[in-house]
Amino acid sequence: MKKKSFFIALVCALVFAAGICRAFSAAAAVVGDVDGDGSVSAADARLVLRASVGLENANPLTMDADADGNVSAADARLVLRFAVGLEPVLPVTDGEPQGESGVLVVYFSRTGHTRPLAGYAAEALQADIYEIQAKIPYTDEDIRYYTDCRADREQNDPAARPEIAGPLPDLSGYDTVLLGYPIWHGQAPKIIYTFLESFDLAGKTLVPFCTSASSPLGSSALNLHPLAPAAVWKEGKRFAIGTARDEMEQWLTEIGLKHTEQKEENALQITVNGTALNVAWEDNAAVSALKTLAANGPVTVQTAAYGGFEQVGPLGTSLPRSDVSVTTAPGDIVLYAGNQIVLFYGSNTWSYTRLGKIQGLDQAALSALLGGSAATVTFFCEN
Ligand SMILES: Cc1cc2nc3c(=O)[nH]c(=O)nc-3n(C[C@H](O)[C@H](O)[C@H](O)COP(=O)(O)O)c2cc1C
């Protein structure tokens, strides 16, 4: 315990000493951006550390910086290292792709307009994401275009190849790279050229997209082809600044990267502390009644930890009961006493009505999600 307190004190001291906050790469549910403010900072590292010792609710989606299924002090350290620029990308893995799609979203964004689009794409495709950052960062002066600024000069210089900061990603596990950039004088910034020339991209599918004030994609994508001549280049797209998530998703569907999910109509959905869960629901009267409730608007249940194995809280109304004696397993969602929602990260034997089972999260991830002192559980039902 003393060791833990010392470590917390140490990280807090680093937090204040560092005082540095680095703009982050993607939009919602991004590893490292624990407080969801759009950046990864020392404050996020502190939250991860607090979660690792049970002082905050652990959210593996944003806190599991080493992607090992646990929220631990090691994750806090990685988030802090990322916040101060010592790690180029989160999660830090052993090089194995984490996304499920074989797609890596790579982007460069100096003023932050391309970044959210890259985030939308990564989320829609469940893809990994890598932000290209310049070894010598572009200052505001450097990008004041038409002033013979650094960016003007680089764009005019066919040989310019600005260096990239930090290690490059290992592309071996990806078959498709989505490449996002801002238009600089009608073209991709030269750091994109640096990126493409750093790899043998033979056989990879490359999909460019850009943001600009007004210019179209123009020749910017075509002029990248010679840098990866053996890649399969898909036609790219230009997005206006501030483009909504839907438009990115629609494009990804049009080009065949995103497959429209056949969402079951009236599917009951659940989030815990804002994290959407995949649940296999029971086919019973209690779940039907819960769906009907949620169809009228989100139903929120504030739960509290109980017994070291569950989160339990009042629904505020009763559902039809079909109680039987059940020995629950991690991931089970049940109804207790007709009006209490219980989510298990451990096990208990009692008389419950089964509601469903959380899919795809192991015990460690469930403990991280549900093991805090309280949680906010919300049921939705989209019509
Ligand atoms: C050096 C420089 C040159 C630019 N040239 C163009 C241009 O030719 N056409 C255009 O529409 N916008 C141009 N812009 C605006 C950017 O393309 C636009 O703001 C973009 O969305 C920035 O993306 P980012 O915030 O991800 O860096 C230029 C911006 C800079 C900094």
The ligand as an SDF file (V2000), in Angstrom:
LIG
                    3D

 31 33  0  0  0  0  0  0  0  0999 V2000
    0.7570   25.4070  -46.0240 C   0  0  0  0  0  0  0  0  0  0  0  0
   -0.7150   25.2840  -46.2770 C   0  0  0  0  0  0  0  0  0  0  0  0
   -1.2030   25.2810  -47.5770 C   0  0  0  0  0  0  0  0  0  0  0  0
   -2.5690   25.1290  -47.8050 C   0  0  0  0  0  0  0  0  0  0  0  0
   -3.0080   25.0780  -49.0910 N   0  0  0  0  0  0  0  0  0  0  0  0
   -4.3230   24.8960  -49.3230 C   0  0  0  0  0  0  0  0  0  0  0  0
   -4.7940   24.7780  -50.6610 C   0  0  0  0  0  0  0  0  0  0  0  0
   -4.0460   24.7850  -51.6240 O   0  0  0  0  0  0  0  0  0  0  0  0
   -6.1290   24.6330  -50.8400 N   0  0  0  0  0  0  0  0  0  0  0  0
   -7.0080   24.5880  -49.7980 C   0  0  0  0  0  0  0  0  0  0  0  0
   -8.1960   24.4700  -50.0360 O   0  0  0  0  0  0  0  0  0  0  0  0
   -6.5630   24.6770  -48.5270 N   0  0  0  0  0  0  0  0  0  0  0  0
   -5.2500   24.8150  -48.2680 C   0  0  0  0  0  0  0  0  0  0  0  0
   -4.8050   24.8750  -46.9790 N   0  0  0  0  0  0  0  0  0  0  0  0
   -5.7670   24.6990  -45.8760 C   0  0  0  0  0  0  0  0  0  0  0  0
   -5.7620   23.2620  -45.3870 C   0  0  0  0  0  0  0  0  0  0  0  0
   -5.8220   22.3360  -46.4410 O   0  0  0  0  0  0  0  0  0  0  0  0
   -6.9570   22.9770  -44.4910 C   0  0  0  0  0  0  0  0  0  0  0  0
   -7.0460   23.9280  -43.4680 O   0  0  0  0  0  0  0  0  0  0  0  0
   -6.8790   21.5830  -43.9040 C   0  0  0  0  0  0  0  0  0  0  0  0
   -8.1450   21.1670  -43.4820 O   0  0  0  0  0  0  0  0  0  0  0  0
   -5.9140   21.5010  -42.7280 C   0  0  0  0  0  0  0  0  0  0  0  0
   -5.9140   20.1790  -42.2180 O   0  0  0  0  0  0  0  0  0  0  0  0
   -5.3030   19.8450  -40.7820 P   0  0  0  0  0  0  0  0  0  0  0  0
   -6.0070   20.7270  -39.8020 O   0  0  0  0  0  0  0  0  0  0  0  0
   -5.6310   18.4240  -40.5620 O   0  0  0  0  0  0  0  0  0  0  0  0
   -3.8380   20.1280  -40.8010 O   0  0  0  0  0  0  0  0  0  0  0  0
   -3.4560   25.0260  -46.7290 C   0  0  0  0  0  0  0  0  0  0  0  0
   -2.9680   25.0540  -45.4240 C   0  0  0  0  0  0  0  0  0  0  0  0
   -1.6120   25.1820  -45.2090 C   0  0  0  0  0  0  0  0  0  0  0  0
   -1.1110   25.1880  -43.7810 C   0  0  0  0  0  0  0  0  0  0  0  0
  1  2  1  0
  2  3  1  0
  2 30  2  0
  3  4  2  0
  4  5  1  0
  4 28  1  0
  5  6  2  0
  6  7  1  0
  6 13  1  0
  7  8  2  0
  7  9  1  0
  9 10  1  0
 10 11  2  0
 10 12  1  0
 12 13  2  0
 13 14  1  0
 14 15  1  0
 14 28  1  0
 15 16  1  0
 16 17  1  0
 16 18  1  0
 18 19  1  0
 18 20  1  0
 20 21  1  0
 20 22  1  0
 22 23  1  0
 23 24  1  0
 24 25  2  0
 24 26  1  0
 24 27  1  0
 28 29  2  0
 29 30  1  0
 30 31  1  0
M  END
$$$$
